[in-house]
Amino acid sequence: MNGADQLCRDLESRFGHAVHRSPCLGQCDRGSAALITRAGSDPERFVLAPVSADEVAKALSAGTVPTVPRVGASANGAGAKIVRRMNVADATSLASYRQHGGYQALAKAIEIGAAAVIAEVSAARLLGRGGAAFPTGRKWDAVAREPARPHYVVCNADESEPGTFKDRVLMEQDPFAVIEAITIGGLATGAERGFIYIRGEYPESERAIAGAIQQARAAGLLGVDVSGTGQAFDIEIRRGGGAYICGEETALFNSIEGKRGEPRSKPPFPAQFGLFGKPTVVNNVETLVNVLDILIDGGDAWSKTGTAGSAGTRLFCLSGHVVTPGLYEIECGQTLRHAIGVAGGIPNGRALQAVLLGGAAGTFVGPDALDMPLSFEGARAANATLGSGVIMVFDETADLMDTLARIAQFFRDESCGQCVPCRVGTVRQAELLQGRDPGSGIRDPGSGIRDPGSAHHSAR
């Protein structure tokens, strides 16, 4: 919708086969986007968004990495919690983070002890923000009770669901909050090591997190003796290789372990047999960052925001045909109409055609769903899903058949190939949407015949 096809055609006319069409780069608020990699003894990776063909050509010929402006997040009114430090604190400075309330939650966690931390998270009724909506307190408690050692904490930052960019913004603009939250999770569940798995298309996020880890370690907030507690906890970064399937927690474990990225059978569940076969807590970035305010406010007080079945606020990724695409923090239970309104509504007075909720693996809804509450229970009642917080808006000019064909191509290409219904079914789905005879092969614009291994298990 932002002209990516024309950008690709312009680049291909200049550079030929040196240009590769990419799946979603997690820049839907700023697209079109390009990921540039410079090989060599000191390799560089950077993303340009929004970008033109001339800007890509200049970046490829330049000797330095261009400066990419940081784009902030917005809050719905004065009730900002998760995004309150963005555009205010210096994201590169531990001192600035502390001046804006940073590491108060860790101090509180150390003061009240591991069991009380888990009790507060449970009282808050915090549900996972990655799409599965599993109770976070229950997950932490299950790992803490496991006698097997060691325990691990994994932060899933492999944000590869098309339309999603909230975790990227959190990591780039509030990286110390992510590190503090992972540390609290580690101390609460008896883990000595944490991993943050960052998708390979997020080089700026990786740099921001690496800088935050280094400063936290130097300040004694990570390492063999966290804040003088005598407890050891440290964090390592693992970079994803561009596989959508590694957003699934057990496929992510396999990837960290150096194995093929494909899901494991359950049970056993990660709380019993996770990373390296040991008890493991795995949460996404947004879920973890919520823990900071839960400890500061108290679980009961925090849970009073939102609805009975969906406590707190949520980060929603508004993109497509809205006046101001971006990341917005909205209280659970507000309507879809409200969310589109805070992003400025649909430009040029055009009519709404459809909204894609939850990402490519989510659900399309029509204008009749505008008064649907943005809560887990509200989405279920509408036979929809909130997924990873995507709200992608299509006005009356959008070609939805083209969109469906792109989604089918994406899932066809991104399948781990493990299960026959997915491996074969998504190929047939893509063929039907492209109007081709089954078995004839599928050709993308500007590319060759693609391999018939395809899509994610949760594709709808």
C-alpha positions in Angstrom: 0.0 0.0 0.0 3.0 2.3 0.4 4.5 1.6 -3.1 6.9 -1.3 -2.3 6.3 -3.0 -5.7 7.4 0.1 -7.6 10.4 0.5 -5.3 11.4 -3.1 -6.0 11.0 -2.5 -9.8 13.1 0.6 -9.6 15.9 -1.2 -7.7 15.8 -4.2 -9.9 16.2 -2.0 -13.0 19.4 -0.5 -11.4 20.9 -3.5 -9.6 19.4 -6.6 -11.1 19.8 -9.8 -9.1 21.6 -8.0 -6.3 18.1 -7.0 -5.0 16.0 -9.5 -3.1 12.3 -9.0 -2.3 11.8 -9.4 1.4 9.0 -10.5 3.6 7.8 -7.9 6.1 10.7 -6.1 7.7 8.7 -4.9 10.7 8.6 -1.3 9.5 4.9 -1.1 8.6 4.6 2.3 10.3 7.3 3.7 8.0 7.3 1.5 4.8 8.5 1.0 2.2 11.6 -0.4 3.7 15.0 -1.8 2.7 17.4 -3.9 4.7 21.0 -3.4 3.5 23.8 -5.7 4.4 27.5 -4.9 3.7 29.7 -8.0 3.8 33.3 -7.9 4.7 35.6 -8.1 7.7 33.5 -5.6 9.6 30.0 -6.4 8.2 27.1 -3.9 8.6 23.4 -4.3 8.6 20.9 -1.4 8.6 17.3 -0.7 7.7 16.1 2.4 5.8 12.4 3.3 6.1 10.8 5.0 4.5 13.1 4.8 1.5 13.3 5.6 -2.2 15.4 4.0 -4.9 17.7 7.0 -4.9 18.3 6.7 -1.2 19.1 3.0 -1.4 21.6 3.7 -4.2 23.2 6.4 -2.1 23.4 4.1 0.9 25.0 1.4 -1.1 27.7 3.7 -2.4 28.4 5.6 0.9 31.2 4.7 3.2 29.2 5.0 6.4 25.9 3.8 7.8 23.2 6.5 7.3 21.5 7.9 10.4 18.1 6.4 10.8 15.7 8.7 12.7 14.0 7.2 15.7 10.2 7.1 15.5 8.4 7.2 18.8 5.2 5.7 20.1 2.0 7.4 21.1 -0.2 7.0 24.1 -4.0 7.2 24.2 -4.5 10.3 26.4 -2.7 10.7 29.7 -2.8 7.1 30.7 0.5 6.0 29.2 2.4 3.3 31.1 4.4 1.2 28.7 5.4 4.0 26.4 5.8 6.8 28.9 9.6 7.0 28.7 9.7 7.0 24.9 10.7 10.4 23.3 11.4 11.6 26.9 14.4 9.5 28.2 17.6 9.0 26.4 17.3 5.4 25.2 21.1 5.0 25.1 21.7 6.1 28.7 21.3 4.0 31.9 21.5 7.2 33.9 18.6 8.7 32.0 16.6 5.5 32.4 17.1 5.6 36.1 16.1 9.3 36.3 12.8 8.3 34.7 12.0 5.6 37.2 14.2 2.8 35.8 15.3 -0.1 38.0 12.8 0.8 40.8 10.9 -2.4 39.8 14.0 -4.6 40.2 14.7 -3.0 43.6 11.1 -3.8 44.6 11.5 -7.4 43.3 14.6 -7.9 45.4 12.9 -6.4 48.5 9.8 -8.6 48.4 11.4 -11.8 47.1 10.7 -14.2 44.3 7.5 -15.8 45.6 5.9 -12.3 46.2 6.9 -11.2 42.7 5.1 -14.1 41.1 2.1 -13.5 43.4 1.9 -9.9 42.2 2.2 -10.9 38.5 -0.6 -13.5 39.1 -2.8 -10.9 40.9 -2.4 -8.6 37.9 -4.0 -11.1 35.6 -1.4 -10.3 33.0 -2.0 -12.4 29.8 0.7 -12.9 27.2 0.9 -10.2 24.6 2.4 -12.3 21.8 -0.8 -13.8 20.7 -1.4 -16.9 22.9 -2.8 -14.9 25.9 -1.5 -17.4 28.5 -1.4 -16.2 32.1 2.1 -14.9 32.8 2.0 -15.6 36.6 1.0 -19.2 36.0 3.9 -19.7 33.6 6.4 -18.1 36.0 5.1 -20.1 39.0 5.4 -23.4 37.1 9.0 -22.8 36.2 9.9 -21.6 39.7 8.5 -24.9 41.2 10.5 -27.2 38.9 13.4 -28.9 40.8 15.5 -29.5 37.7 18.4 -27.0 37.2 19.3 -24.8 35.6 16.3 -22.6 34.7 16.2 -20.2 31.8 14.3 -17.1 30.8 13.9 -16.4 27.1 12.6 -13.1 25.7 10.9 -13.8 22.3 11.8 -10.8 20.2 11.4 -12.6 16.9 8.7 -10.3 15.9 8.1 -11.6 12.4 4.2 -11.5 12.2 3.5 -9.1 9.2 2.1 -5.8 10.5 3.7 -6.1 13.9 6.4 -3.6 15.0 5.7 -3.0 18.7 8.6 -5.0 20.1 11.0 -3.3 17.7 10.0 0.1 19.0 10.2 -1.0 22.7 13.7 -2.4 22.1 15.0 0.6 20.3 13.5 3.3 22.5 13.3 1.7 25.9 15.9 -1.1 25.9 16.8 -0.9 29.6 13.1 -1.6 30.4 13.4 -4.8 28.5 16.6 -5.8 30.3 15.2 -4.9 33.7 12.1 -7.0 33.0 14.1 -10.0 31.9 16.2 -9.7 35.0 13.2 -9.7 37.2 11.9 -12.8 35.5 15.2 -14.5 36.0 15.4 -13.8 39.7 11.7 -14.7 40.3 12.0 -18.1 38.6 15.4 -19.1 39.8 17.2 -18.7 36.5 20.8 -17.7 36.2 20.8 -17.0 32.5 18.5 -15.3 30.0 18.4 -15.1 26.3 16.8 -12.5 24.1 16.1 -13.8 20.6 16.0 -10.9 18.2 14.9 -11.2 14.6 17.7 -10.8 12.1 15.9 -7.9 10.3 16.2 -5.7 13.4 19.8 -4.6 13.5 19.0 -1.3 15.3 17.1 -3.2 18.0 20.1 -5.6 18.4 22.5 -2.7 18.8 20.2 -1.0 21.4 19.8 -4.1 23.5 23.5 -4.9 23.3 24.3 -1.4 24.6 21.8 -1.7 27.4 23.2 -5.1 28.5 26.7 -3.8 28.5 25.8 -0.8 30.7 23.7 -2.9 33.0 26.5 -5.4 33.5 29.0 -2.6 34.2 26.7 -1.2 36.8 26.3 -4.5 38.6 22.7 -5.0 37.5 23.7 -8.1 35.6 26.4 -10.7 36.2 27.5 -12.9 39.1 26.0 -10.7 41.8 22.9 -8.8 40.7 22.6 -5.6 42.7 24.4 -7.1 45.7 21.9 -9.9 46.1 24.4 -12.7 45.8 22.2 -14.1 42.9 23.7 -14.5 39.5 21.9 -13.6 36.3 23.1 -12.6 32.9 21.6 -12.1 29.4 22.8 -13.2 26.0 21.6 -12.1 22.6 20.7 -14.6 19.9 20.0 -13.4 16.4 17.2 -15.0 14.4 18.0 -16.1 10.8 14.8 -14.8 9.2 12.5 -17.7 9.8 8.9 -16.9 10.7 8.4 -20.3 12.3 11.0 -19.4 15.0 8.4 -17.0 16.5 6.9 -20.3 17.9 8.5 -20.8 21.2 9.8 -24.4 20.8 11.1 -23.7 17.3 12.9 -20.7 18.9 14.5 -23.1 21.4 15.7 -25.3 18.6 17.2 -22.3 16.8 19.1 -21.2 19.9 20.4 -24.7 20.3 21.7 -24.7 16.8 19.1 -27.1 15.4 16.6 -26.7 12.5 13.9 -24.2 13.4 10.8 -26.3 13.7 8.2 -26.7 16.5 8.5 -29.6 19.0 5.5 -31.7 20.0 3.8 -30.8 23.3 3.8 -32.1 26.0 6.3 -31.8 27.5 5.8 -28.0 27.8 8.6 -25.5 28.2 8.0 -25.1 31.9 9.2 -28.7 32.3 11.4 -29.3 29.2 12.3 -26.1 27.4 15.6 -24.6 26.3 18.4 -27.3 26.4 15.8 -29.6 28.0 15.5 -27.5 31.2 12.6 -25.5 32.7 12.2 -22.3 30.7 10.0 -19.2 30.9 9.4 -17.6 27.5 7.6 -14.3 27.1 7.5 -11.7 24.4 8.9 -8.2 24.9 5.6 -6.4 25.6 4.6 -9.0 28.2 7.8 -8.6 30.1 7.8 -4.8 30.1 4.4 -4.8 31.7 5.9 -6.5 34.8 7.7 -3.3 35.7 4.5 -1.4 36.3 2.8 -4.4 38.0 5.5 -4.4 40.7 5.5 -0.6 41.1 1.7 -0.3 41.2 0.9 -3.6 42.8 -0.8 -6.4 41.0 -4.3 -5.7 42.2 -4.1 -2.0 41.4 -2.7 -2.7 37.9 -5.5 -5.2 37.1 -8.1 -2.5 37.6 -7.2 -1.0 34.2 -8.9 -2.6 31.2 -11.7 -5.2 31.4 -12.5 -8.2 33.6 -11.0 -10.6 31.1 -8.2 -8.3 29.7 -6.4 -6.3 32.3 -4.1 -3.4 31.5 -3.3 -1.6 28.3 -2.0 -3.0 25.0 0.3 -1.8 22.3 -1.4 -1.7 18.9 0.4 -1.4 15.6 -1.7 0.9 13.4 -0.7 0.7 9.7 -2.2 0.9 6.3 -4.7 3.5 5.4 -4.6 5.7 8.5 -3.5 9.3 8.7 -0.7 8.6 11.3 0.6 5.0 11.3 2.4 4.1 14.4 2.4 2.4 17.8 -0.4 3.3 20.2 -0.9 2.3 23.8 -4.7 1.8 24.3 -6.6 0.6 27.3 -8.0 -2.9 26.8 -11.7 -2.7 26.1 -11.6 0.4 23.9 -13.2 -0.1 20.5 -11.7 -0.7 17.1 -13.3 2.5 16.0 -11.5 4.4 18.8 -8.1 2.9 17.9 -8.5 3.9 14.2 -9.5 7.3 15.4 -6.4 7.9 17.6 -4.4 7.2 14.5 -6.2 10.0 12.7 -8.8 7.9 10.9 -8.9 7.1 7.2 -7.3 9.8 5.0 -9.0 11.7 2.2 -12.5 10.9 3.4 -12.4 7.4 1.9 -14.6 4.6 3.2 -13.4 1.7 5.2 -13.3 -1.6 3.4 -11.7 -4.0 5.9 -9.3 -4.3 8.9 -6.8 -7.1 9.4 -6.5 -7.9 13.1 -3.7 -9.8 14.7 -1.3 -10.0 11.7 -1.2 -12.1 8.6 -2.3 -15.1 10.7 -5.1 -13.1 12.1 -8.6 -12.2 10.9 -10.2 -9.8 8.5 -13.2 -7.9 9.8 -15.5 -5.4 8.0 -16.9 -2.0 8.9 -19.6 -3.7 11.0 -16.9 -4.7 13.5 -15.9 -1.1 14.4 -17.6 -1.2 17.8 -15.8 -4.4 18.7 -14.0 -4.0 22.1 -10.3 -4.5 21.8 -10.1 -7.2 24.5 -9.5 -10.9 24.4 -13.1 -11.6 25.2 -14.4 -9.0 22.8 -12.3 -10.5 19.9 -13.5 -14.0 20.7 -17.1 -12.9 20.7 -16.6 -11.5 17.2 -14.8 -14.6 16.1 -11.7 -12.6 15.6 -8.3 -12.4 17.3 -6.0 -9.6 18.6 -2.9 -11.7 18.0 0.2 -9.6 18.2 -1.6 -6.3 18.2 -1.9 -5.6 14.5 -4.6 -3.2 13.2 -4.0 -2.9 9.5 -6.6 -0.7 7.8 -7.7 -1.0 4.2 -9.8 1.7 2.6 -12.1 1.3 -0.4 -9.2 1.6 -2.9 -7.3 -1.5 -1.6 -7.2 -4.7 -3.7 -8.0 -7.3 -1.1 -7.5 -10.2 -3.5 -3.9 -9.0 -4.0 -3.5 -8.8 -0.2 -4.8 -12.4 0.2 -2.5 -13.6 -2.5 0.5 -12.0 -0.7 -0.5 -13.5 2.6 -0.8 -17.0 0.9 2.6 -16.5 -0.7 4.1 -15.5 2.7 2.8 -18.6 4.5 3.7 -20.9 1.6 7.3 -19.7 1.8 7.6 -19.5 5.6 6.4 -23.0 6.5 9.0 -25.1 8.3 7.7 -28.0 6.0 7.2 -30.3 9.0 3.4 -31.1 8.6 1.7 -32.2 5.4 -1.5 -30.1 5.7 0.6 -26.9 6.1 3.4 -27.9 3.7 1.0 -28.9 0.8 -2.2 -27.0 1.7 -0.6 -23.6 1.7 0.9 -24.2 -1.7 -2.6 -25.1 -3.1 -4.1 -22.1 -1.3 -1.6 -19.8 -3.0 -2.2 -21.4 -6.4 -6.0 -21.0 -6.1 -5.6 -17.3 -5.1 -3.3 -16.7 -8.0 -5.6 -18.4 -10.4 -3.1 -21.1 -11.4 -3.6 -24.8 -11.9 -2.5 -26.9 -8.9 0.9 -28.4 -9.5 2.0 -25.9 -12.1 4.3 -24.0 -9.8 4.0 -20.5 -8.4 5.9 -17.6 -9.8 6.2 -14.4 -7.8 6.7 -11.1 -9.6 10.3 -10.8 -10.5 11.3 -14.1 -9.1 11.7 -17.7 -10.2 9.6 -20.8 -9.4 9.5 -21.1 -5.6 10.0 -24.3 -3.6 6.6 -25.7 -2.5 7.5 -25.8 1.2 5.2 -23.4 3.0 3.4 -21.6 5.8 2.9 -21.3 9.5 0.7 -23.8 11.4 -1.6 -21.0 12.6 -2.4 -19.6 9.1 -6.1 -19.0 8.7 
